[in-house]
């Protein structure tokens, strides 16, 4: 089922199927700013938990589990626990299906809140039984004519690139890049750590998307051949790679909760020049 919330400048539609965003419209113009799916990418957004990407099999206490892409939330129906004019909150707990690929009892909560031309997305993860390892993150696909954006980093002086699928990293000093089809043909997904401050994506039709988050890794992705969108993805974790430990608790950037609960969030602000 779809649910719609509003501020005076944004209208957001989300679904309880996976908790993802379906539409993000700027008001009063009625301009859709979320990719609406197609042959280039059938989705619009993904809620990521507890693994990122097409992760390989991992182990927990000697038992091997084979996760689905981006984990369990995207394949689950969430419950609405609170809703108002400008916010909505979902929840998911472990069940027979989630335990097949993630052997932990958990509470996962997801909150969307609109304020003027900004959207705040918050993930809350709580273990029900001891220390629980996990990744979490977002995957919004934003409208970008030609699948291209100029990306400016206010805090990219000490960035680190983690090349997709490779057991290496390299230091960078970033102020500005052009994220386009040529870039994604080369790197498939651009994974960057060590960023702080705002990240601003400017696109050809005059809109800009400003992200702010304390996440340790940002990923940028689009279909390398087609599709008028760019995904800017805040990750508390990283894609799997060949040399990564198979034991889930030993993976790089892994998070833990021992029952107290932990919150993770990002803010997206949309402007037009």
Residue pairs with C-beta under 8 A, 6 or more apart in sequence:
1 15
1 16
1 17
2 13
2 14
2 15
2 22
3 13
3 14
3 15
3 16
3 80
3 83
3 88
4 11
4 12
4 13
5 11
5 12
5 14
5 83
5 84
5 85
5 86
5 87
5 88
5 112
5 114
6 12
6 27
6 85
6 86
6 114
7 86
7 114
7 115
7 116
7 117
8 27
8 116
9 26
9 27
9 116
9 117
10 24
10 25
10 26
10 27
10 114
10 116
10 117
10 118
10 119
10 270
11 23
11 24
11 25
11 27
12 21
12 23
12 24
12 25
12 112
12 114
12 119
13 21
13 22
13 23
13 24
14 20
14 21
14 22
14 88
14 90
14 112
15 22
16 77
16 78
16 79
16 80
16 90
17 77
17 78
18 46
18 47
18 73
18 74
18 75
18 76
18 78
19 47
19 73
19 74
19 78
19 90
19 92
19 110
20 43
20 44
20 45
20 46
20 47
20 74
21 34
21 44
21 45
21 112
21 140
22 34
22 44
22 45
23 32
23 34
23 36
23 44
24 32
24 33
24 34
24 119
24 140
24 270
25 31
25 32
25 33
26 33
26 117
26 207
26 270
26 272
31 207
32 143
33 142
33 143
33 207
33 209
33 270
34 44
34 45
34 140
34 141
34 142
34 143
35 41
35 44
35 141
35 142
35 143
35 227
35 228
35 229
36 44
37 43
37 44
38 227
39 226
39 227
40 147
40 222
40 223
40 225
40 226
40 227
40 229
41 141
41 222
41 223
41 227
41 229
43 139
43 141
44 140
44 141
45 138
45 139
45 140
45 141
46 70
46 74
46 138
46 139
47 70
47 73
47 74
47 110
47 123
47 138
47 139
48 70
48 71
48 73
48 74
48 135
48 136
48 137
48 138
48 139
48 233
48 235
48 237
49 70
49 71
49 72
49 73
49 108
49 123
49 125
49 134
49 135
49 136
49 137
50 67
50 71
50 72
50 102
50 104
50 106
50 133
50 134
50 135
50 136
51 58
51 67
51 70
51 71
51 102
51 135
51 237
51 240
52 70
52 71
52 135
52 137
52 235
52 237
52 238
52 239
52 240
53 69
53 70
53 189
53 239
53 240
54 69
54 239
54 240
55 67
55 69
55 239
55 240
56 240
56 246
57 64
57 65
57 66
57 67
57 246
58 64
58 65
58 67
58 246
58 247
58 248
58 251
59 65
59 246
59 247
59 248
60 103
60 104
60 247
60 248
60 249
63 103
64 246
65 100
65 101
65 102
65 103
66 101
67 101
67 102
68 75
68 101
70 139
71 101
71 102
71 135
72 92
72 97
72 98
72 101
72 102
73 92
73 108
73 110
75 97
76 92
76 95
76 97
76 98
78 90
78 91
78 92
78 110
79 90
79 91
79 92
80 88
80 89
80 90
81 89
81 90
81 91
81 109
82 88
82 89
83 89
86 113
86 114
86 115
87 111
87 112
87 113
87 114
88 111
88 112
89 109
89 110
89 111
89 112
90 109
90 110
90 111
91 107
91 108
91 109
91 110
92 98
92 107
92 108
92 109
92 110
93 105
93 106
93 107
93 108
94 102
94 104
94 105
94 106
94 128
104 127
104 128
104 129
104 132
104 134
105 127
105 128
105 129
106 125
106 126
106 127
106 128
106 132
106 134
107 124
107 125
107 126
107 128
107 261
108 123
108 124
108 125
108 126
109 122
109 123
109 124
109 125
109 126
110 121
110 122
110 123
110 124
111 120
111 121
111 122
111 124
112 119
112 120
112 121
113 119
113 120
113 122
114 120
117 269
117 270
117 271
118 267
118 268
118 269
118 270
119 267
119 268
119 269
119 270
120 265
120 266
120 267
121 138
121 265
121 266
121 267
121 268
122 263
122 264
122 265
123 136
123 137
123 138
123 263
123 264
123 265
124 261
124 262
124 263
124 264
125 132
125 134
125 136
125 255
125 257
125 261
125 262
125 264
126 257
126 259
126 260
126 261
126 262
127 257
127 258
127 259
128 259
129 259
130 258
130 259
131 249
131 256
131 257
131 258
132 256
132 257
132 258
133 248
133 249
133 251
133 254
133 255
133 256
134 237
134 254
134 255
134 256
134 257
135 235
135 236
135 237
135 238
135 251
135 253
135 254
135 255
136 236
136 237
136 255
136 264
137 215
137 233
137 234
137 235
137 236
137 237
137 264
138 233
138 234
138 235
138 266
139 231
139 233
140 231
140 232
140 233
140 268
141 229
141 230
141 231
142 201
142 203
142 209
142 229
142 230
142 231
142 232
143 203
143 205
143 207
143 228
143 229
144 201
144 203
144 204
144 222
144 228
144 229
144 230
145 203
145 204
145 205
145 228
146 180
146 181
146 204
146 228
147 180
147 181
147 184
147 222
147 223
147 226
147 227
147 228
147 229
147 230
148 178
148 179
148 180
148 181
148 203
148 204
148 230
149 178
149 179
149 180
149 201
149 202
149 203
149 209
149 230
150 176
150 177
150 178
150 179
150 201
150 202
150 203
151 176
151 177
151 178
151 179
151 199
151 200
151 201
151 220
151 232
152 175
152 176
152 199
152 200
152 202
153 159
153 174
153 175
153 176
153 195
153 197
153 199
154 196
154 197
154 198
154 199
154 200
155 195
155 196
155 197
155 198
156 172
156 173
156 174
156 175
156 192
156 194
156 195
157 173
157 174
158 171
158 173
158 194
159 171
159 172
159 173
159 174
159 192
159 193
159 194
159 195
160 169
160 170
160 171
160 172
160 192
160 193
160 194
161 169
161 170
161 172
161 190
161 191
161 192
162 169
162 191
162 192
162 193
162 217
162 238
162 239
162 241
163 169
163 170
163 187
163 191
164 187
164 188
164 189
164 191
164 239
164 241
165 188
165 239
165 241
165 242
166 241
166 242
167 241
167 242
167 243
169 193
172 192
174 192
174 195
177 183
177 190
179 190
179 201
179 220
179 222
179 230
181 222
181 224
181 225
183 190
184 190
184 221
184 222
184 223
184 224
185 224
188 221
188 224
189 219
189 220
189 221
189 239
190 219
190 220
190 221
191 217
191 218
191 219
191 238
191 239
192 217
192 218
192 219
192 220
193 216
193 217
193 218
195 218
196 214
197 212
198 210
198 211
198 212
199 210
199 211
199 212
199 218
199 232
200 208
200 209
200 210
200 211
201 208
201 209
201 210
201 211
201 230
201 232
202 208
203 209
203 230
206 272
206 273
207 270
207 271
207 272
207 273
208 270
208 271
208 272
208 273
209 232
209 268
209 269
209 270
210 268
210 269
210 270
210 271
211 218
211 232
211 234
211 266
211 267
211 268
212 266
212 267
212 269
213 234
213 265
213 266
213 267
215 234
215 235
215 236
215 264
215 266
216 235
216 236
216 253
217 235
217 236
217 237
217 238
217 253
218 232
218 233
218 234
218 235
219 231
219 232
219 233
219 235
219 239
220 230
220 231
220 232
220 233
221 230
221 231
221 233
222 229
222 230
222 231
234 266
235 253
236 253
236 255
236 264
237 251
237 253
237 254
237 255
238 251
238 252
238 253
240 251
244 251
244 252
245 251
248 254
249 256
255 262
